Amino acid sequence: MAMGRRLSRLLDRSLLLSTGPWLVLLLFFLVVRVSKGAPLADLYAQLSRPFWPGSAQSEWLKESQQLEDQQRIATLEGRLARLEQDQQLRNQAGDWITAPVISRRIEGWWQQLELGAGRVQGIKTGAVVTGPGGVLGRISSVTPSTSRVQLLTDPSSRVGVELQGGRGHGLLFGEGSSRPLVKFLNNDVTVQPGDVVVTSRASSVFPANLIIGVVQSVNTQAGPAPQGLVQLSAPADQIDWVRVR
Amino acid sequence: MADRSWWRLQALILTSLLLLLLTIATPAWLRLDGMPPSWPVLWLLPWAVVEGPIAGALAAVLVGLGFDSFYGQGISSIPVLVLLALWWGQFRDARRPLERSTTLGLQALLGSLLLSASFALQLHWRGGSVALAWQVSLAQALLTALLAPVVCSVQVLLWRRLTPDDGR
C-alpha cells in the first residue's frame, strides 16, 4: 500500500508539469553535447548569414587557390614533359648493346676507345657509352662493324652535369687527363670532395642522372664560380666491355 | 729497274699498313708515360730524306689523312707533316746525307715536338686544352727520338736500296 502511494505521488500531474521542461532541456543539452554543438553551429550559421563578411575576401581566396592550382599544373606539366623527353630518348636509343673494347687511345691529345660493334649491331652516332661504374662518353663515329667513343676526358668533350640531388649545375670539360674539370654555373653552389656528379637533367644529349664520378678536389677561389676535378667512376684504361645505347 | 719499283711499291704499302696498325694499337711496352711514339714522324722522316721534298710532301698528305682518320675530330696533322716533309726532303741533295743516328734522332725529336705543338695550337683555337700538354709532348718526343736511330736508319737503308735512280 505504502509503495503504491509513493508511486502515485511521483506520477502526480503537477509534479510532471513542473519537472517536464527541465527534462526536455536536459535532453536537448545531451544531444548538443553528443553532437559537439553541431545543431547550434548550424543554427548560428543560418541566423548570422545576413551579417557574414562581403564576398571580396572569398574571391581573393578563390583566385589565390586558382593561381596555386595553375602553378602546380605548370610544375607537373614540366615534370611530365621531362619524363616524356627522357622516355623518348630511351625509346629512340632502344636496348643496351654490349660491345668489346678493341683499341684504346687514352694518351694526351685524344681520348678515344674503339669498340668491336658498329652499325650492324645497331649502334648510332651520339649514343651514350657506359662502363661498370658510370658514363664513359659518346659514340663519335660508326662503321659497319666498329664504333669510336669520344671519352669524357677528351679535350673537346663538353657535358652538362649536376651534383646528385640537383644541388649545383655545371659543365664537365675534358682536359686530356684522367680527371676532367667541372666548372659550376652558379657562384653559390656548395660543393665538397666526395660529392657525386651525374648527368644533368637539362642535358638533351645524355639521359639524366647517369653517374659520372666523384668530386675529388674543389677550387672555390676560381672565378666566376667554383671548379672541381672529377674522378671518373668508370676508368677507361681498365674497361674491356662497355654498354651502348 | 721495274723490278725495284715493284718492290718499292710493295714496301711502301706494307710499311704504310704497319704504320696505321701501330697507330691504332701501340703496345703498352712501347709507350712512355702512356704516350706512343710519333709513328707518322718515324715513317715520314726516312722517306722524305731519301725521296726528296715533292714525294715527301705527297706521302705526308697520305700519312696525314690516314692518321687523321683515326684521331682527327677537326684537328689535322697534315699541315705540319707536309712542312716537315718539305724540310727533310731538302736533305736528299745535301752534300752530307742525313743518315747518322744522332741526326735522325734529333730530326725526329724536332718533328715530334712540332707535331705536338700544332695539335696544342689547334686545340687552343677550338677552345679546348690539354692539362699536361708539356709532359705529353716531351714524353712523345723523347720516345720518338729514342726509336728514330733504329727505326729510321733501317728505313733509310731500305728506301735507298729500293730507289730506282739511287746513285749513292
Interface residues (C-beta under 8 A of the other chain):
Chain A: S103 R105 I106 E107 G108 W109 W110 Q112 E114 S140 Q150 D154 P155 S156 F173 G174 E175 G176 S177 L181
Chain B: I24 A25 R31 G34 M35 P36 F70 Y71 Q73 G74 I75 S116 F119 L123 R126 G128 S129 V130 A131 L132 A133 Q135 V136 S137 Q140
